[in-house]
Amino acid sequence: MLLEITTTHPPATDLGYLLHKNPAKCQTFDGSFGKVHVFYPEATTDRCTVAMLLDVDPVDMVRGRAGARSGGLMDQYVNDRPYVASSFLSVAIAQVFGTALQGRCKDRPDLAATPIPLEATICVLPCRGGEEFLRRLFEPLGYAVTARGTELDETFPQWGPSPYFTVTLAQTTTLAQLLTHLYVLVPVLDNGKHYYVGDAEVEKLLAKGGDWLSGHPERETIVRRYLKYRPSLARDALTRLAEEDQLPGIEAQEADEAEPPAADPAEEFVSLNEQRLGAVLAALRASGAKRVLDLGCGEGNLIRELLKDRQFEQIVGLDVSIRSLEIATDRLRLDRLPAHQKDRVKLLHGSLMYRDKRLEGFDAAAVVEVIEHLDPPRLAAFERVLFQCARPGAIVLTTVNRDYNALFESLPAGAFRHKDHRFEWTRSEFQAWAQAVAGRFGYSVRFLPIGPEDPKLGPPTQMGVFARE
């Protein structure tokens, strides 16, 4: 099977830096299923093409080293596995182009994050579902799709067309995004995998598809095929994708910072996020906490501040958005931190809707501008997860103050500050909720304002500090 990736972004030979493969060399790598050859048929400053050729050993497949296929003796030896793009290609991408798949490039970091014109050609690709299904998978992701089919046998045209196509996908995108789409969708088109599918495959799917799969119109089909129709795994993956859709991480937090300007001077509004982080940090310090959770950590703004204070010996950030966690990893430069600093921080993927034993035993937890993104019926689950199951010694929780919205001149009456907010509480509503939760789960609570405080309408942000009794 052959995969070719071409770019015309000058100098095109920088594709070699992105892939960590020298265009002047032909390289061969050992895989669990055979050999992977990487070479460049064309490498000029105007146009560069890298080719990945998989040489699958069918005898090893039968012997079981790469996972034997079920079926009769003839089926074991006579099949399409050595010749078509399948899950073998996904494994090869992860093994040979792993750094590019993760979007990392030491020599050209800016280029790795820059959309460039890319064209991927796969020869040949099984399309179980035909060309129409192929287009339903890739066109919603922005690709121009060209598919050239073949007959089952030219000498017997009455047999009709085969399910195999030579496919070209073209788009201006990042190389990491292209490889990610191929990694997930090629096995979906083939509708099969050569290895056991278990819980680890759910994590792989969410890690690679977290930032685009939740909004894909064929989401359910992709999930079920990728997980080989394992009902429990598919339900788990679809539930977690739905949670990610409903509880945005960094995207929602960034949008909150873009609220309409208030009647106060612009510089006061711009500093609201700094005031919020400062107030949360002060409350965490005052609690005496050493082990801290940042729930809904987004891009890690609060974690960055916590790292500056030696009081906090262990810092764990959790977010439902895998993309947010990737951004946090990059912006916190976790891979470059000294060992004693790196050991203090851990980022987790998870949801605040389900009990998670990883969150238990902490001194304090911060929940900054998160709850307003939850559907009201889900608040009860959130309350149990945080106040009853995780049960940290202190909880610092902030949310917007709806009373203050009247001072935002460009915000229509009754509208929320951000389109993803499911509700916004007045001061009295927030305090009533917080006091009820505190009483039910054995906490006390006090309230503090954040930001410029209006004599009648209060502050733009309100904060509750809970202490376990």
QUIZISUL-V380613 format. One record per residue. N is the residue number from 1. RES is the residue in one small letter. OMEGA is omega as a letter, one per 30 degrees, with the letter a starting at -180 (* if undefined). D_FIRST is the distance of its C-alpha to the first C-alpha in Angstrom with 2 decimals. Layout:
n:N res:RES omega:OMEGA d_first:D_FIRST
n:N res:RES omega:OMEGA d_first:D_FIRST
This chain:
n:1 res:m omega:a d_first:0.00
n:2 res:l omega:l d_first:3.78
n:3 res:l omega:l d_first:6.94
n:4 res:e omega:l d_first:10.26
n:5 res:i omega:a d_first:13.64
n:6 res:t omega:l d_first:16.82
n:7 res:t omega:l d_first:20.48
n:8 res:t omega:a d_first:23.78
n:9 res:h omega:a d_first:25.98
n:10 res:p omega:f d_first:28.35
n:11 res:p omega:a d_first:28.02
n:12 res:a omega:a d_first:24.31
n:13 res:t omega:l d_first:23.71
n:14 res:d omega:l d_first:24.79
n:15 res:l omega:l d_first:21.16
n:16 res:g omega:l d_first:21.11
n:17 res:y omega:a d_first:23.91
n:18 res:l omega:a d_first:22.28
n:19 res:l omega:a d_first:19.17
n:20 res:h omega:l d_first:21.42
n:21 res:k omega:a d_first:19.39
n:22 res:n omega:l d_first:21.44
n:23 res:p omega:a d_first:20.28
n:24 res:a omega:a d_first:22.14
n:25 res:k omega:l d_first:20.17
n:26 res:c omega:a d_first:16.93
n:27 res:q omega:l d_first:16.35
n:28 res:t omega:a d_first:14.72
n:29 res:f omega:l d_first:14.99
n:30 res:d omega:l d_first:15.47
n:31 res:g omega:l d_first:13.99
n:32 res:s omega:a d_first:15.48
n:33 res:f omega:a d_first:12.57
n:34 res:g omega:a d_first:11.88
n:35 res:k omega:l d_first:11.27
n:36 res:v omega:a d_first:9.95
n:37 res:h omega:l d_first:10.69
n:38 res:v omega:a d_first:12.22
n:39 res:f omega:a d_first:14.00
n:40 res:y omega:l d_first:15.78
n:41 res:p omega:a d_first:15.70
n:42 res:e omega:a d_first:18.75
n:43 res:a omega:l d_first:21.27
n:44 res:t omega:l d_first:24.66
n:45 res:t omega:a d_first:27.09
n:46 res:d omega:a d_first:26.43
n:47 res:r omega:a d_first:22.66
n:48 res:c omega:l d_first:19.94
n:49 res:t omega:l d_first:16.14
n:50 res:v omega:l d_first:13.98
n:51 res:a omega:l d_first:10.38
n:52 res:m omega:a d_first:8.29
n:53 res:l omega:l d_first:5.90
n:54 res:l omega:l d_first:5.37
n:55 res:d omega:a d_first:7.30
n:56 res:v omega:a d_first:8.39
n:57 res:d omega:a d_first:11.93
n:58 res:p omega:l d_first:13.07
n:59 res:v omega:l d_first:16.63
n:60 res:d omega:l d_first:16.69
n:61 res:m omega:a d_first:15.55
n:62 res:v omega:a d_first:18.56
n:63 res:r omega:l d_first:20.85
n:64 res:g omega:a d_first:20.39
n:65 res:r omega:l d_first:19.33
n:66 res:a omega:l d_first:16.35
n:67 res:g omega:a d_first:18.15
n:68 res:a omega:l d_first:18.75
n:69 res:r omega:l d_first:18.24
n:70 res:s omega:l d_first:21.55
n:71 res:g omega:a d_first:22.71
n:72 res:g omega:a d_first:24.10
n:73 res:l omega:a d_first:23.35
n:74 res:m omega:l d_first:21.45
n:75 res:d omega:a d_first:19.26
n:76 res:q omega:a d_first:18.42
n:77 res:y omega:a d_first:17.00
n:78 res:v omega:l d_first:15.98
n:79 res:n omega:a d_first:13.41
n:80 res:d omega:a d_first:10.04
n:81 res:r omega:a d_first:8.86
n:82 res:p omega:a d_first:6.93
n:83 res:y omega:a d_first:4.88
n:84 res:v omega:l d_first:5.07
n:85 res:a omega:a d_first:5.61
n:86 res:s omega:l d_first:8.73
n:87 res:s omega:l d_first:11.36
n:88 res:f omega:l d_first:9.38
n:89 res:l omega:l d_first:8.05
n:90 res:s omega:l d_first:11.78
n:91 res:v omega:l d_first:13.00
n:92 res:a omega:l d_first:11.17
n:93 res:i omega:a d_first:12.64
n:94 res:a omega:a d_first:15.94
n:95 res:q omega:a d_first:16.06
n:96 res:v omega:l d_first:15.08
n:97 res:f omega:a d_first:16.16
n:98 res:g omega:a d_first:18.82
n:99 res:t omega:l d_first:21.75
n:100 res:a omega:l d_first:20.33
n:101 res:l omega:l d_first:19.41
n:102 res:q omega:l d_first:23.09
n:103 res:g omega:a d_first:24.31
n:104 res:r omega:l d_first:26.01
n:105 res:c omega:a d_first:26.54
n:106 res:k omega:a d_first:29.52
n:107 res:d omega:a d_first:29.94
n:108 res:r omega:a d_first:29.27
n:109 res:p omega:l d_first:30.19
n:110 res:d omega:a d_first:31.46
n:111 res:l omega:l d_first:28.35
n:112 res:a omega:a d_first:26.19
n:113 res:a omega:a d_first:28.41
n:114 res:t omega:l d_first:28.59
n:115 res:p omega:l d_first:26.68
n:116 res:i omega:l d_first:25.13
n:117 res:p omega:a d_first:23.41
n:118 res:l omega:l d_first:19.64
n:119 res:e omega:l d_first:16.93
n:120 res:a omega:l d_first:13.35
n:121 res:t omega:a d_first:10.90
n:122 res:i omega:a d_first:7.76
n:123 res:c omega:f d_first:6.11
n:124 res:v omega:a d_first:6.40
n:125 res:l omega:l d_first:8.46
n:126 res:p omega:l d_first:10.96
n:127 res:c omega:l d_first:14.35
n:128 res:r omega:a d_first:16.91
n:129 res:g omega:l d_first:19.90
n:130 res:g omega:a d_first:18.91
n:131 res:e omega:a d_first:18.90
n:132 res:e omega:l d_first:22.14
n:133 res:f omega:l d_first:20.80
n:134 res:l omega:a d_first:17.90
n:135 res:r omega:l d_first:20.73
n:136 res:r omega:l d_first:22.94
n:137 res:l omega:a d_first:20.56
n:138 res:f omega:a d_first:19.88
n:139 res:e omega:l d_first:22.97
n:140 res:p omega:l d_first:25.47
n:141 res:l omega:l d_first:23.80
n:142 res:g omega:a d_first:24.64
n:143 res:y omega:l d_first:21.44
n:144 res:a omega:a d_first:21.68
n:145 res:v omega:l d_first:19.03
n:146 res:t omega:a d_first:17.90
n:147 res:a omega:l d_first:16.07
n:148 res:r omega:a d_first:15.71
n:149 res:g omega:l d_first:15.72
n:150 res:t omega:l d_first:15.71
n:151 res:e omega:l d_first:18.18
n:152 res:l omega:l d_first:17.69
n:153 res:d omega:a d_first:19.28
n:154 res:e omega:a d_first:20.91
n:155 res:t omega:l d_first:23.72
n:156 res:f omega:a d_first:24.57
n:157 res:p omega:a d_first:24.56
n:158 res:q omega:l d_first:26.78
n:159 res:w omega:l d_first:23.93
n:160 res:g omega:a d_first:22.87
n:161 res:p omega:l d_first:19.70
n:162 res:s omega:l d_first:16.53
n:163 res:p omega:a d_first:15.25
n:164 res:y omega:a d_first:11.93
n:165 res:f omega:l d_first:11.98
n:166 res:t omega:a d_first:10.69
n:167 res:v omega:l d_first:12.29
n:168 res:t omega:l d_first:14.19
n:169 res:l omega:a d_first:16.30
n:170 res:a omega:l d_first:19.28
n:171 res:q omega:l d_first:22.08
n:172 res:t omega:a d_first:24.50
n:173 res:t omega:l d_first:23.87
n:174 res:t omega:l d_first:23.41
n:175 res:l omega:l d_first:20.19
n:176 res:a omega:l d_first:20.83
n:177 res:q omega:l d_first:21.21
n:178 res:l omega:a d_first:17.97
n:179 res:l omega:l d_first:16.03
n:180 res:t omega:l d_first:18.28
n:181 res:h omega:l d_first:17.61
n:182 res:l omega:a d_first:13.82
n:183 res:y omega:a d_first:14.57
n:184 res:v omega:a d_first:16.91
n:185 res:l omega:l d_first:15.80
n:186 res:v omega:l d_first:12.15
n:187 res:p omega:l d_first:13.50
n:188 res:v omega:l d_first:16.45
n:189 res:l omega:l d_first:14.72
n:190 res:d omega:l d_first:13.04
n:191 res:n omega:l d_first:16.59
n:192 res:g omega:l d_first:15.98
n:193 res:k omega:a d_first:15.51
n:194 res:h omega:a d_first:15.11
n:195 res:y omega:a d_first:18.21
n:196 res:y omega:l d_first:21.81
n:197 res:v omega:l d_first:22.73
n:198 res:g omega:a d_first:26.13
n:199 res:d omega:a d_first:28.23
n:200 res:a omega:a d_first:26.01
n:201 res:e omega:l d_first:23.30
n:202 res:v omega:l d_first:26.04
n:203 res:e omega:l d_first:26.76
n:204 res:k omega:a d_first:23.15
n:205 res:l omega:a d_first:23.03
n:206 res:l omega:l d_first:26.40
n:207 res:a omega:a d_first:25.66
n:208 res:k omega:a d_first:22.59
n:209 res:g omega:a d_first:23.99
n:210 res:g omega:a d_first:27.69
n:211 res:d omega:l d_first:28.41
n:212 res:w omega:a d_first:26.71
n:213 res:l omega:a d_first:26.01
n:214 res:s omega:a d_first:29.72
n:215 res:g omega:a d_first:30.31
n:216 res:h omega:a d_first:27.28
n:217 res:p omega:l d_first:28.55
n:218 res:e omega:a d_first:25.86
n:219 res:r omega:a d_first:26.61
n:220 res:e omega:l d_first:27.62
n:221 res:t omega:l d_first:24.70
n:222 res:i omega:a d_first:22.23
n:223 res:v omega:a d_first:24.25
n:224 res:r omega:l d_first:24.62
n:225 res:r omega:a d_first:21.02
n:226 res:y omega:a d_first:19.86
n:227 res:l omega:l d_first:22.62
n:228 res:k omega:l d_first:21.94
n:229 res:y omega:l d_first:25.28
n:230 res:r omega:a d_first:27.39
n:231 res:p omega:a d_first:30.57
n:232 res:s omega:l d_first:32.21
n:233 res:l omega:a d_first:29.23
n:234 res:a omega:l d_first:28.64
n:235 res:r omega:l d_first:32.38
n:236 res:d omega:a d_first:32.44
n:237 res:a omega:a d_first:29.60
n:238 res:l omega:l d_first:31.10
n:239 res:t omega:a d_first:34.55
n:240 res:r omega:l d_first:33.56
n:241 res:l omega:l d_first:31.75
n:242 res:a omega:l d_first:34.96
n:243 res:e omega:a d_first:37.04
n:244 res:e omega:l d_first:35.06
n:245 res:d omega:a d_first:35.67
n:246 res:q omega:a d_first:39.37
n:247 res:l omega:a d_first:40.02
n:248 res:p omega:l d_first:38.58
n:249 res:g omega:a d_first:38.72
n:250 res:i omega:a d_first:38.93
n:251 res:e omega:a d_first:38.58
n:252 res:a omega:a d_first:41.75
n:253 res:q omega:l d_first:43.58
n:254 res:e omega:a d_first:42.94
n:255 res:a omega:l d_first:44.12
n:256 res:d omega:l d_first:47.26
n:257 res:e omega:l d_first:48.11
n:258 res:a omega:l d_first:48.03
n:259 res:e omega:a d_first:50.87
n:260 res:p omega:a d_first:53.42
n:261 res:p omega:l d_first:56.01
n:262 res:a omega:l d_first:59.22
n:263 res:a omega:l d_first:62.75
n:264 res:d omega:l d_first:62.93
n:265 res:p omega:a d_first:61.95
n:266 res:a omega:a d_first:58.25
n:267 res:e omega:l d_first:58.17
n:268 res:e omega:l d_first:59.35
n:269 res:f omega:a d_first:56.53
n:270 res:v omega:a d_first:53.88
n:271 res:s omega:a d_first:55.11
n:272 res:l omega:a d_first:54.94
n:273 res:n omega:l d_first:51.66
n:274 res:e omega:l d_first:53.17
n:275 res:q omega:a d_first:56.27
n:276 res:r omega:l d_first:54.24
n:277 res:l omega:l d_first:52.29
n:278 res:g omega:l d_first:55.56
n:279 res:a omega:l d_first:57.34
n:280 res:v omega:a d_first:54.63
n:281 res:l omega:l d_first:54.53
n:282 res:a omega:l d_first:58.34
n:283 res:a omega:l d_first:58.40
n:284 res:l omega:l d_first:55.87
n:285 res:r omega:a d_first:57.92
n:286 res:a omega:a d_first:61.10
n:287 res:s omega:a d_first:59.67
n:288 res:g omega:a d_first:59.36
n:289 res:a omega:l d_first:55.74
n:290 res:k omega:l d_first:53.64
n:291 res:r omega:a d_first:50.53
n:292 res:v omega:l d_first:49.33
n:293 res:l omega:l d_first:46.76
n:294 res:d omega:a d_first:45.52
n:295 res:l omega:a d_first:44.39
n:296 res:g omega:a d_first:42.37
n:297 res:c omega:l d_first:41.91
n:298 res:g omega:a d_first:39.76
n:299 res:e omega:l d_first:39.03
n:300 res:g omega:l d_first:41.48
n:301 res:n omega:l d_first:44.61
n:302 res:l omega:l d_first:46.96
n:303 res:i omega:l d_first:45.05
n:304 res:r omega:l d_first:45.48
n:305 res:e omega:l d_first:49.22
n:306 res:l omega:a d_first:49.42
n:307 res:l omega:a d_first:47.83
n:308 res:k omega:a d_first:50.73
n:309 res:d omega:a d_first:53.26
n:310 res:r omega:l d_first:53.58
n:311 res:q omega:a d_first:55.21
n:312 res:f omega:a d_first:51.83
n:313 res:e omega:l d_first:50.33
n:314 res:q omega:a d_first:47.36
n:315 res:i omega:a d_first:45.61
n:316 res:v omega:l d_first:42.99
n:317 res:g omega:l d_first:41.38
n:318 res:l omega:l d_first:39.82
n:319 res:d omega:l d_first:38.10
n:320 res:v omega:a d_first:36.24
n:321 res:s omega:l d_first:33.98
n:322 res:i omega:l d_first:31.07
n:323 res:r omega:l d_first:30.86
n:324 res:s omega:l d_first:34.56
n:325 res:l omega:l d_first:34.07
n:326 res:e omega:l d_first:31.40
n:327 res:i omega:l d_first:33.89
n:328 res:a omega:l d_first:36.65
n:329 res:t omega:l d_first:34.75
n:330 res:d omega:a d_first:34.26
n:331 res:r omega:l d_first:37.80
n:332 res:l omega:a d_first:39.44
n:333 res:r omega:a d_first:37.45
n:334 res:l omega:a d_first:37.16
n:335 res:d omega:a d_first:34.92
n:336 res:r omega:a d_first:37.70
n:337 res:l omega:l d_first:40.73
n:338 res:p omega:a d_first:42.87
n:339 res:a omega:a d_first:42.36
n:340 res:h omega:l d_first:45.68
n:341 res:q omega:a d_first:44.78
n:342 res:k omega:a d_first:41.19
n:343 res:d omega:a d_first:42.50
n:344 res:r omega:a d_first:44.71
n:345 res:v omega:l d_first:41.96
n:346 res:k omega:l d_first:39.39
n:347 res:l omega:a d_first:37.37
n:348 res:l omega:l d_first:36.55
n:349 res:h omega:a d_first:34.63
n:350 res:g omega:a d_first:36.85
n:351 res:s omega:l d_first:39.13
n:352 res:l omega:l d_first:42.91
n:353 res:m omega:a d_first:43.06
n:354 res:y omega:l d_first:42.41
n:355 res:r omega:a d_first:44.22
n:356 res:d omega:a d_first:42.43
n:357 res:k omega:l d_first:43.99
n:358 res:r omega:a d_first:42.44
n:359 res:l omega:a d_first:45.02
n:360 res:e omega:l d_first:48.03
n:361 res:g omega:a d_first:50.61
n:362 res:f omega:a d_first:50.63
n:363 res:d omega:a d_first:53.82
n:364 res:a omega:l d_first:52.95
n:365 res:a omega:l d_first:50.41
n:366 res:a omega:l d_first:50.01
n:367 res:v omega:a d_first:48.89
n:368 res:v omega:l d_first:49.02
n:369 res:e omega:a d_first:48.78
n:370 res:v omega:a d_first:46.57
n:371 res:i omega:a d_first:48.65
n:372 res:e omega:l d_first:49.23
n:373 res:h omega:l d_first:45.52
n:374 res:l omega:l d_first:45.93
n:375 res:d omega:a d_first:46.96
n:376 res:p omega:l d_first:50.58
n:377 res:p omega:a d_first:49.92
n:378 res:r omega:a d_first:47.50
n:379 res:l omega:a d_first:50.18
n:380 res:a omega:l d_first:51.55
n:381 res:a omega:l d_first:48.24
n:382 res:f omega:a d_first:48.06
n:383 res:e omega:a d_first:51.66
n:384 res:r omega:a d_first:51.07
n:385 res:v omega:a d_first:47.93
n:386 res:l omega:a d_first:49.73
n:387 res:f omega:a d_first:53.42
n:388 res:q omega:a d_first:53.39
n:389 res:c omega:l d_first:50.25
n:390 res:a omega:l d_first:49.34
n:391 res:r omega:l d_first:53.05
n:392 res:p omega:a d_first:53.24
n:393 res:g omega:l d_first:56.69
n:394 res:a omega:l d_first:56.55
n:395 res:i omega:l d_first:54.53
n:396 res:v omega:a d_first:54.59
n:397 res:l omega:l d_first:53.48
n:398 res:t omega:l d_first:53.64
n:399 res:t omega:a d_first:53.31
n:400 res:v omega:l d_first:54.51
n:401 res:n omega:a d_first:58.14
n:402 res:r omega:l d_first:58.42
n:403 res:d omega:a d_first:62.10
n:404 res:y omega:a d_first:61.15
n:405 res:n omega:a d_first:59.04
n:406 res:a omega:a d_first:62.25
n:407 res:l omega:l d_first:62.29
n:408 res:f omega:a d_first:58.97
n:409 res:e omega:a d_first:60.29
n:410 res:s omega:a d_first:57.03
n:411 res:l omega:a d_first:56.10
n:412 res:p omega:l d_first:57.35
n:413 res:a omega:l d_first:59.69
n:414 res:g omega:a d_first:57.93
n:415 res:a omega:l d_first:54.46
n:416 res:f omega:a d_first:52.35
n:417 res:r omega:a d_first:51.43
n:418 res:h omega:a d_first:47.70
n:419 res:k omega:a d_first:45.84
n:420 res:d omega:l d_first:44.14
n:421 res:h omega:l d_first:47.47
n:422 res:r omega:l d_first:48.33
n:423 res:f omega:l d_first:51.96
n:424 res:e omega:a d_first:54.27
n:425 res:w omega:l d_first:57.33
n:426 res:t omega:l d_first:60.81
n:427 res:r omega:a d_first:62.54
n:428 res:s omega:l d_first:64.48
n:429 res:e omega:l d_first:61.44
n:430 res:f omega:a d_first:59.48
n:431 res:q omega:l d_first:62.48
n:432 res:a omega:l d_first:63.15
n:433 res:w omega:a d_first:59.57
n:434 res:a omega:a d_first:59.55
n:435 res:q omega:l d_first:62.95
n:436 res:a omega:l d_first:62.04
n:437 res:v omega:l d_first:58.85
n:438 res:a omega:l d_first:60.73
n:439 res:g omega:a d_first:63.50
n:440 res:r omega:a d_first:61.19
n:441 res:f omega:l d_first:59.16
n:442 res:g omega:l d_first:61.88
n:443 res:y omega:l d_first:61.43
n:444 res:s omega:a d_first:63.79
n:445 res:v omega:l d_first:62.70
n:446 res:r omega:a d_first:64.08
n:447 res:f omega:a d_first:63.09
n:448 res:l omega:l d_first:62.68
n:449 res:p omega:l d_first:62.12
n:450 res:i omega:l d_first:59.44
n:451 res:g omega:a d_first:59.95
n:452 res:p omega:a d_first:63.01
n:453 res:e omega:l d_first:65.18
n:454 res:d omega:a d_first:67.02
n:455 res:p omega:a d_first:70.46
n:456 res:k omega:a d_first:69.84
n:457 res:l omega:l d_first:66.08
n:458 res:g omega:a d_first:65.03
n:459 res:p omega:l d_first:61.99
n:460 res:p omega:l d_first:58.57
n:461 res:t omega:l d_first:56.94
n:462 res:q omega:a d_first:58.51
n:463 res:m omega:l d_first:57.85
n:464 res:g omega:l d_first:58.75
n:465 res:v omega:a d_first:59.12
n:466 res:f omega:l d_first:59.14
n:467 res:a omega:l d_first:60.64
n:468 res:r omega:a d_first:60.41
n:469 res:e omega:* d_first:63.90
